[in-house]
């Protein structure tokens, strides 16, 4: 079966993403071939493209952290799935493609009729936000949180889930995105002109995907018993490996500061969390699928671009030119 997919041919700029056509293999035992309808564009994809992310396949390979699609065919031993079933999965790589073969254990069922672009937004972004709130920081109703990048994919998810959980939320974003942050229940903070340490002083938790010295400032904003969670390093884009080293050094300092009674600091990775607690990941994602089906959450989809426009999607994400999740539609 012929398969169109986007591959990363070299480390560097978005132009290194090329559309190719090749064959997709048949599913083996306990595997399924999925026709991908939508795949998310994640900041991790950008870090991988720039060579700032560990554990990726050798070049060339297809990026793509999450997918939503439909079962096309089943391998031997598959009993819980049939062609036509809607599914989502966390893939880490391989999503920028029309088809993918995955073990059946990686799939989570989605009710027919849900929007693929909204469904794929649950896998990485909403599950990350859900676990930050409920599994990692373990925030309770009435507590407060500072969310950096509040207009992004994880940020808008955290605002929606935090509102449902009864949290007081501060969100950093550029001025142009403040209306969105406010509409989702957050108190906007302009990170360019305002001091978020002062504006959000005494919060119970901070979710920080910026990295570098921003982590140290975020830690200062915590009140007694506060929980800092770092889960990304977007600052590495501007300074490359130098900023990556600053981020690592900052987190080492936070590790020492976290020994002081009254505050804590930890790192979150959805892939590490999923590997360590696979049942929790499946439970959390399934709960989010239910919430989407019941319309209690509504992912903010910034752009729906054809697969061939993957390079443009990367450019938009790097420039923070959109709010919410950028999705590639793989069958157009």
N, C-alpha and C positions, 0 to 999 in steps of 0.2 A: 504493500500500500504506500502510495506517494504521500510525503509529509513535508509541508512548508514549515520552516522554523528559523528563528533568528539565532545566530551564533556570534559569540565574542571571538574575534580573530586575533586580537592583540590587546595588550593593556594600554589604556590611555583614554582618548576622547571618544565621544559617542559614535563617531564615524566608524569605529572599529566593530560596530554591530552590523552584521550582514545577513540578509535573507538568503537562505539556501533551500534546496529541495532534495530530499533523499528518501530512503525507504524506512518505514517504521516496522520493527519486528513484531512477530506474533506473540501473544502472551504465553508465558510458561505456566507451570503448575502453581496454582494459588495466586495467579496474577490476572489483571484485567487491562485491556487496552481502552484508554479513555479518549474520547473526542473532546478536546479542550475548547470550551466556549469563551472563557475569559481567564486572563492571568493578570495578577497585580504587578505593578512596578514599584519595587521597594528601594529604600535608601541603601539597603545592604547590596542590592544589585549594582548601584553606583560605586560603592566601596570596592566590590569585587572587580569591577571594570578598571578601576584605578590601581589595582594590586594592593589594596589596603585591607584585605579580608582573608583570613586563614581558612584552610580546609576546603578550597574549591577545586574542581577537576582541572586537569591540564587543558590548555587551549588546543583546539577550539571547543567550546561547549555552549550550551544554551542556558542563559540565566532564567530566572523565573521562580520566585519563592513560594507562590501559592497558585492554585488552579481551581476553577469550577468547570464541570463538564458533564458529559453523559457517557455511560458505559457503552462501548461499541462492540466489544467481544470479550468472552471469558475464557481463561485457560482451564486446564483440568483441575478438579478438586474444588472449584469455586461453587458454593451452594447458596450463599446469602445474597448474591447479586445476579442481575439479568440485564441483557441489552436494553437500553432505554432508561435505566435508573439514573437519576441525577445525583452527583457526588461533588464533594470538595475535598481538597487535600493540601497539606503543607509539604512542598517538594524541596525547597531550598534552591535547587537548580532544575532546569528542564522545562519550565513552564512556558517559555516563549516559543510555543510550538502548537501545531494543529492536533497532534496526537502524542500520547505518552503512555508507557506501560508501567504500571505500579502494582506492588503487592496489595492484596485485598485488605490487609490489616491497616493500610495507610488511609483508607477511605472513610468518609463520614457521609451519611445519607442526607439528601436535601429534598424537601417536598417539591413535586412537580409544580411548575408555574412561577417559582421565585426567579427574580431577575438575576442572571449569572454575574453581572457586574457588582451587584449588591451582595450576592452570596460569597463571592471571592473576597470581598472586603472583610468578611468575618474571620477568615482563616489566620492571617498574620496580624492585622491591625486590631480587630476587636478582641481576639483571643489574648493578645499581648496586654491590651488595656484591662480586660477582665481579670487576668491573672495578677497584674500589678496591683489592682485594687483589692481583690479578694484573697489571693493566694500569698502574695509577697508582703505588701504593706498591711494587709488585713484591716483595712479601714472600716470604721463603724459609723452608723448614721450620726450626723451632727459634727463629725470631724472634718478637717480641712486639708486641702492638697493644692500644691503648686504644680501645674502641668506646663512644661516647656514645649514649644512647638504646638500650641493648642489648636491651631488651624490645620494641622497636618493629618495624615491618615490615622495614626495612633491617638493623636491629640483630640480629634473630633470624636473618636470612639470613646476615649476616656471621659470626655465631657458628658456624653449621652449616658454612659453607664454610671458615672458619678452622680448625675442628677437623679437617676432611678434609685441609687443607693442613699440618697439624702445627704450628700456631701456639700460642703462649702468649697468652691473651686476658684482658683486664680489661674489664668492662662496667659502665657507670654505669646505675643504675635506682633507682626507689623501692624501699623495703624489701619491700613486698608482692610485688614481681616478682623477688626474688633467687633463689627456687627455680627459676624458669624459666631465668634466666641461667646458673645453675650446672648445670642439667640439659643445657644445650646446650654445656657445656665452658668457660664463662667464669668468671672470678673476680669476683663481684659487688662493686660499690662503691656505697654509698648517697650519691648526690650531694647530699642534703639535710644530712647530718650528718658526712660524711667528706671529707677533703681528697684529691681524686683525683690531684693533682700529686705528693703524697707517696706515696700507695698504689701508683701506677703509674710511679714515677720511673725514667727510663732506658729507656722503651719505644722500639721501633724505628719505630713509626708510631702516629698518632692519626687516627681518623675522627670528624669533628665536624660535626653538623648543627644545633648549637645556635646558634652565631654570637655576635656581640657580643664582650664581654670574655672569654667562655668560650674563644674562640679563642686569646687571648694566654696564658691559663692552660694550655691544652692544649699549646701550643708549649713551655712551660717543662718539661713532663713528658718531652719527648723526650731520648733519649740521643744520643751522638755518631753522626752519620750518620742521625739520625731524620728521618722524612718526615711532615709535617703535611698533611692533606687536609681542607679544608672543603667541604661539599657541601649545606648547607642553613642556614636562618636561622629556626629555630623561635622564638627569642627575640623576633622581630619581632612575634609575636602579642600579647605583653603591652604592648609600648611603641609599636607601630605604626611609623610612618615614622622616629620618633626612633631606635628601636632598629635599624632598617635602616641608618641613617646611622652609628650606632656600629659595626655589623658591617662596613660598608664601610671605615670608618676603621681598624678593627682589622686588616682584611686588608691594607690599605695598609702598615701597620706591619710585618706579617708578611712582606710582599713585600721590605721593606728588610732585615729580620732574615734572610730567606732568602738574602741575598747573603753572609752570614757563613759561611765554610767549616764544614762539619760538620752542618748542618741544612738542610732545605728546606721550603718551604710553597707549596701550590698549591690552586687551586679546581677542583672537578669538577662538571660538569653532564652528565647522561646525554644530553640533547638535543644539546648541543654536541659531545660525544664521538661520538654516533651520526652526526651530520652530517659530521664530519671523517673518521670511520673507519667507514663503513656496513658494510663486510665484517666488521670485528671485532665489531660489535654483533650481526649475524646469527649469526656463529660462536659467540659467547659464549652467546646466548640458546638456540641450537640445542643446545649442550652441556648447558645447564641442563635443557632439556626431556628430553634423554637421561637425565640424572641422576635426574630425577623419575620417569621411566618405570622406571628400574632400582631405584628406592626408596632411593637413597643420600642423598637429601635429602627433607625433608618440611616444606613451608611451614607456619608457624603462622598459621592463620586464626582471627582473634579473633571475628568476627561475620559471619554471612551474613544480610543484611537485604534485604527487597524494595526494588525501585527507588524506590517511593514514599516510603521512609524515608530518603532522602538527607540531609535536614536533621538527623535524629537521628544519622546516621553522622558528620556533621561535628561535632556536639556532643560525641560520644564521643571523637573524635580530638583535638579541642582540649583536652579535660579530661584527656587521657592516661589515660582510664578503661579501656583495654583493652590487651592484649598481642598483638603480631603485626599482621596485616593485616586491615583491615575491607573486606569485599567486598559489593557490591550485586548481587543476583541479578535479572537483567533480564527474565526470562520468567515470573515468578511473578505 
